[in-house]
Amino acid sequence: MNDAPKRLSGGNPQIAKGDGDAPVQAWIAACPGWQRAAAAQLDAVVTAAVPGVRKAVKWNSPLYGAPDQTGWFLGLHVFERYIKVTFFIGAELDPPPPVGSKVPRVAYWHLDEANWDEVQLRDWLKQAVALPRRSDVTEPTASEKIDAIIARLGDWRGQTLSTLRALILEADPAIEETCKWAKASNDMIGTPVWERAGIITTGETYKTYVKLTFAHGAALADPSGLFNAGLGGGMRRAIDVREGEAVDPDALKALIRAAVARNLEAKAARTR
């Protein structure tokens, strides 16, 4: 039997989500190498600096919150060369943590084996807990997260995703934006998802293409032939857009409306 901890590609432990100190300690125990002692020290400093601190593990990352407030002020995530310490309102601290983010109000401290500064960490913690907390401060909206994803790309992929996003929202104003499947590879922001009565499509970016994956694409008519990937699947279909390529806007909006209609029909059938 293999009892070795499961880890993501960068070394971050895969730990079941849960509230309280126990899942955080399980995450620390599963950290690799020097990160285990560093994570334990971080946890001890936070626990001492914030009496009654709330703890949880979500998205494979420990989260810390003030005892009298909702939301989270701090998160941890292990990478190969450092621990990413996320201050969810770090841009409001003085001085702000040194690594900026495209996500509104977020700033990072990359803790490696050489840059431990407990005095500065305690000062940041004191400030973070004292700042007034609002739900929109501790957790950016899904639309803000998608804005950040597009801005972070900073190249043709961001422009393409932005164009596709606009067409999706134009097709049906009742469509809602969400972000799902937060993980290290997407900087814990998640993948853009567009929903109405269920998932319509997701927006993923790769080195050489942007992909729209339709959750029930196999059930949709595609007279314009937009689907060009995942054609052998029994449920999903995808549109891969490469640099210099364009998607027919009217055809895409028609496909989006067809996906919405399919979701609404399926939802109505479930309630009969």
C-alpha positions as CSV (number, residue, x, y, z in Angstrom):
1,M,0.0,0.0,0.0
2,N,1.4,3.4,-1.0
3,D,0.8,6.0,1.8
4,A,3.0,8.7,0.1
5,P,1.2,12.0,-0.1
6,K,-0.3,13.0,-3.4
7,R,1.1,16.3,-4.8
8,L,0.5,18.5,-7.8
9,S,3.3,19.0,-10.3
10,G,4.8,21.9,-8.4
11,G,4.9,19.9,-5.1
12,N,1.7,21.3,-3.5
13,P,-0.1,18.6,-1.5
14,Q,-3.5,17.4,-2.6
15,I,-5.6,17.5,0.6
16,A,-9.3,17.1,0.9
17,K,-11.1,20.3,1.7
18,G,-12.1,20.8,5.3
19,D,-12.5,23.4,8.1
20,G,-10.3,23.8,11.1
21,D,-6.7,23.1,12.1
22,A,-6.6,19.4,11.3
23,P,-6.7,19.7,7.5
24,V,-4.1,22.4,7.6
25,Q,-1.8,20.3,9.7
26,A,-2.3,17.4,7.2
27,W,-1.4,19.8,4.4
28,I,1.8,20.9,6.2
29,A,2.8,17.2,6.9
30,A,2.5,16.4,3.2
31,C,4.7,19.3,2.0
32,P,8.0,18.3,0.4
33,G,11.5,19.1,1.6
34,W,12.3,22.4,3.2
35,Q,8.7,23.7,2.5
36,R,7.4,21.5,5.3
37,A,9.3,23.2,8.1
38,A,8.7,26.6,6.5
39,A,4.9,26.0,6.2
40,A,4.9,24.8,9.9
41,Q,6.7,28.0,10.9
42,L,4.2,30.2,8.9
43,D,1.3,28.4,10.5
44,A,2.7,29.0,14.0
45,V,3.4,32.7,13.3
46,V,-0.2,33.2,12.0
47,T,-1.7,31.3,14.9
48,A,0.2,33.3,17.5
49,A,-0.3,36.6,15.8
50,V,-4.1,36.2,15.3
51,P,-5.7,34.6,18.4
52,G,-8.7,32.5,17.4
53,V,-7.7,32.5,13.7
54,R,-10.1,30.5,11.5
55,K,-8.4,27.9,9.3
56,A,-9.5,25.7,6.4
57,V,-8.1,23.9,3.4
58,K,-9.8,24.6,0.1
59,W,-8.5,24.1,-3.5
60,N,-5.6,22.3,-1.9
61,S,-4.5,25.4,-0.1
62,P,-4.6,26.4,3.6
63,L,-6.7,29.6,4.2
64,Y,-6.7,31.8,7.3
65,G,-9.4,34.2,8.4
66,A,-10.0,36.6,11.2
67,P,-12.2,35.1,14.0
68,D,-14.8,37.9,13.8
69,Q,-15.0,38.3,10.1
70,T,-16.0,36.4,7.0
71,G,-13.7,35.6,4.2
72,W,-10.0,35.0,4.2
73,F,-6.9,37.3,4.5
74,L,-4.2,34.7,3.8
75,G,-3.5,31.6,1.7
76,L,-0.6,29.3,1.1
77,H,0.5,27.2,-1.9
78,V,3.7,25.3,-2.5
79,F,5.7,25.6,-5.7
80,E,9.0,23.9,-6.5
81,R,11.2,26.8,-5.4
82,Y,9.0,28.8,-3.0
83,I,5.8,29.0,-1.0
84,K,3.4,31.5,-2.4
85,V,1.9,33.4,0.5
86,T,-1.2,35.2,-0.8
87,F,-2.5,38.2,0.9
88,F,-6.1,38.7,-0.4
89,I,-6.1,42.4,0.4
90,G,-2.3,42.7,0.1
91,A,-2.4,45.8,-2.1
92,E,-3.9,47.7,0.8
93,L,-1.0,46.8,3.2
94,D,1.9,49.2,3.8
95,P,4.3,48.3,2.4
96,P,2.4,45.8,0.1
97,P,3.9,42.4,-0.3
98,P,6.5,42.5,-3.1
99,V,4.8,40.4,-5.8
100,G,1.9,42.1,-7.5
101,S,-1.1,40.4,-9.1
102,K,-3.6,41.1,-11.9
103,V,-6.3,40.0,-9.4
104,P,-7.7,43.2,-7.8
105,R,-6.3,43.9,-4.3
106,V,-4.2,40.7,-4.2
107,A,-0.5,40.7,-3.5
108,Y,2.0,37.9,-2.9
109,W,5.1,37.1,-0.9
110,H,7.2,34.3,-2.4
111,L,8.9,32.6,0.6
112,D,12.0,30.7,-0.3
113,E,14.8,29.3,1.8
114,A,16.6,32.7,1.9
115,N,14.0,35.4,2.5
116,W,12.3,34.6,5.8
117,D,11.3,37.8,7.5
118,E,9.1,37.2,10.5
119,V,9.0,40.8,11.6
120,Q,7.6,41.9,8.3
121,L,5.2,39.0,8.2
122,R,3.8,39.8,11.7
123,D,3.3,43.4,10.6
124,W,1.4,42.4,7.5
125,L,-0.8,40.1,9.5
126,K,-1.6,42.8,12.0
127,Q,-2.6,45.1,9.2
128,A,-4.6,42.5,7.3
129,V,-6.7,41.5,10.3
130,A,-7.3,45.2,11.3
131,L,-8.6,46.2,7.8
132,P,-12.4,46.3,7.4
133,R,-13.6,43.2,5.6
134,R,-16.2,43.0,2.8
135,S,-17.1,40.0,0.8
136,D,-16.0,41.8,-2.4
137,V,-12.6,42.5,-0.9
138,T,-11.7,39.0,0.2
139,E,-13.0,37.2,-2.9
140,P,-13.1,38.9,-6.3
141,T,-16.1,38.3,-8.4
142,A,-16.0,35.7,-11.2
143,S,-16.0,38.6,-13.8
144,E,-13.1,40.2,-12.0
145,K,-11.2,36.9,-12.1
146,I,-11.8,36.5,-15.8
147,D,-10.6,40.1,-16.3
148,A,-7.5,39.2,-14.5
149,I,-7.0,36.0,-16.5
150,I,-7.2,38.1,-19.7
151,A,-4.9,40.8,-18.5
152,R,-2.3,38.3,-17.2
153,L,-2.1,36.6,-20.6
154,G,-1.1,39.9,-22.2
155,D,-0.9,38.6,-25.8
156,W,-3.1,37.4,-28.7
157,R,-4.6,34.7,-26.4
158,G,-5.9,37.4,-24.1
159,Q,-7.4,39.4,-27.0
160,T,-8.9,36.2,-28.4
161,L,-10.5,35.1,-25.1
162,S,-11.8,38.7,-24.6
163,T,-13.4,38.7,-28.0
164,L,-15.0,35.2,-27.5
165,R,-16.2,36.3,-24.0
166,A,-17.9,39.4,-25.4
167,L,-19.7,37.3,-28.1
168,I,-20.9,34.8,-25.5
169,L,-22.4,37.5,-23.3
170,E,-23.9,39.2,-26.3
171,A,-25.6,36.0,-27.4
172,D,-27.7,35.9,-24.2
173,P,-27.6,38.6,-21.5
174,A,-28.9,36.1,-18.9
175,I,-25.7,34.0,-19.1
176,E,-23.7,34.1,-15.9
177,E,-19.9,34.1,-15.6
178,T,-18.2,31.8,-13.1
179,C,-14.7,30.4,-12.4
180,K,-14.2,26.8,-11.5
181,W,-11.4,24.3,-10.9
182,A,-8.9,26.6,-9.2
183,K,-5.4,25.1,-9.1
184,A,-1.8,26.0,-9.2
185,S,-1.5,26.0,-13.0
186,N,-4.1,28.8,-13.2
187,D,-2.8,30.8,-10.2
188,M,-5.7,29.6,-8.0
189,I,-8.1,31.8,-10.1
190,G,-9.8,29.0,-11.9
191,T,-11.1,28.5,-15.5
192,P,-13.6,30.9,-17.0
193,V,-17.1,29.2,-17.3
194,W,-20.3,30.6,-18.8
195,E,-23.5,29.1,-17.5
196,R,-27.3,29.3,-17.8
197,A,-29.2,26.4,-16.4
198,G,-25.9,24.6,-16.3
199,I,-22.6,24.9,-18.0
200,I,-22.6,26.2,-21.6
201,T,-18.9,26.5,-22.3
202,T,-15.5,26.9,-20.7
203,G,-12.6,29.1,-21.9
204,E,-9.2,27.6,-21.6
205,T,-5.9,28.9,-22.8
206,Y,-2.9,26.9,-24.0
207,K,0.5,27.9,-25.5
208,T,-0.8,27.8,-29.1
209,Y,-4.6,28.1,-28.9
210,V,-7.6,29.2,-27.0
211,K,-10.3,26.5,-26.5
212,L,-14.0,26.9,-25.9
213,T,-15.3,23.5,-24.7
214,F,-19.1,23.1,-24.9
215,A,-20.3,20.8,-22.1
216,H,-23.1,19.3,-24.3
217,G,-21.7,20.1,-27.7
218,A,-22.4,16.7,-29.2
219,A,-26.1,17.4,-28.8
220,L,-25.9,20.7,-30.8
221,A,-26.4,21.3,-34.5
222,D,-23.3,23.0,-35.9
223,P,-24.2,24.0,-39.5
224,S,-21.3,26.4,-39.7
225,G,-18.7,23.8,-38.7
226,L,-17.3,25.7,-35.8
227,F,-16.4,22.6,-33.8
228,N,-12.9,21.4,-34.7
229,A,-11.8,19.5,-31.6
230,G,-13.1,16.7,-29.5
231,L,-15.2,15.5,-32.3
232,G,-15.1,11.9,-31.3
233,G,-16.5,12.4,-27.8
234,G,-20.0,11.4,-26.8
235,M,-20.8,14.6,-25.0
236,R,-18.4,17.5,-25.4
237,R,-17.3,19.4,-28.5
238,A,-14.7,22.2,-28.7
239,I,-13.6,25.1,-30.8
240,D,-9.8,25.7,-30.9
241,V,-8.7,29.1,-32.0
242,R,-5.1,29.7,-33.0
243,E,-3.2,32.9,-33.5
244,G,-4.4,34.8,-36.5
245,E,-7.7,32.9,-36.7
246,A,-11.2,34.3,-36.2
247,V,-14.5,32.8,-35.3
248,D,-17.6,33.8,-37.2
249,P,-19.4,35.9,-34.6
250,D,-22.9,35.2,-35.8
251,A,-22.3,31.5,-36.0
252,L,-20.8,31.4,-32.5
253,K,-23.7,33.4,-31.0
254,A,-26.1,31.0,-32.7
255,L,-24.3,28.1,-31.2
256,I,-24.4,29.7,-27.7
257,R,-28.1,30.2,-28.0
258,A,-28.6,26.6,-29.1
259,A,-26.6,25.5,-26.0
260,V,-28.7,27.7,-23.7
261,A,-31.9,26.3,-25.3
262,R,-30.7,22.7,-24.8
263,N,-29.9,23.4,-21.1
264,L,-33.3,25.0,-20.5
265,E,-35.1,22.1,-22.1
266,A,-33.1,19.6,-20.0
267,K,-33.8,21.6,-16.8
268,A,-37.5,21.7,-17.6
269,A,-37.6,17.9,-18.3
270,R,-36.0,17.3,-14.9
271,T,-38.7,19.2,-13.1
272,R,-41.6,17.5,-14.7
